[in-house]
Amino acid sequence: MQEASRFSRTSRTSRRRFGWRWPLLAAVTLFAAAAALVQPPVLAGEARVVPPPTLDEKDASTGAPPFETAVLAGGCFWGVQGVFQHVRGVTSAVSGYTGGDRASAQYETVSTGTTGHAESVRITFDPRQISYGQILQIYFSVAHDPTELNRQGPDVGTQYRSTIFPTTPAQARIARAYLAQLRDGHAFSASPVTTVEADRTFYPAETYHQNYLTLHPDASYIAINDMPKLADLKRLFPARYREQPVLVDTSVRASAS
């Protein structure tokens, strides 16, 4: 019964996410030739390593706290979470909602695009192994396309915006400086539209959204839009890639932060 219930929720989630695209994506699953009719995956064949930030945290190899938290939004949280769960030095990556209030932090409401929330991922990492700037480099290089305004691939709406939610003043300075660096250096064919929104609360998403890429690697949406990002991570950041993902313990729902 529990498995049937989970499958039912997953199916409903997919239908709501795609709307009229559901029949097309079903056809993709049955007929590989139909893949050409679907919008290409984000950064597929185009992902490349952008320059690292010139402003970053000081060397944290010694005397640093054991963990730091970053909150990033870049389209559907399934793929963003999946990427960072495979990054060495990351100890947790939780899908959720950031930018709105607690009452509206639920998938059905956020999907209306009227709550101020963005689908986001709270990334906990060890700054002795990977810095905040290096997290952002992967975010801009692999996890999403920062030049798309209020959308990512097939998903459209402000809930899919490219946004950095700094958790400290230092993170805000690094994020803004990095965006200016990437824009001035013309790192992308179009200027990044990523915003920096400070002082926002992260609310964990429903259990059935957690670990979605790992649990459903063959689902049409994941196979088309997100698995290429994982391949790009392994190809472009081999020293940062970890084969075994660090998964969310879904037996206990994470708290807001």
Summary of the structure (lengths in Angstrom):
residues: 257
radius of gyration: 17.4
end to end distance: 32.4
largest distance: 55.0
contacts: 825
relative contact order: 0.21
helix: 40%
strand: 15%
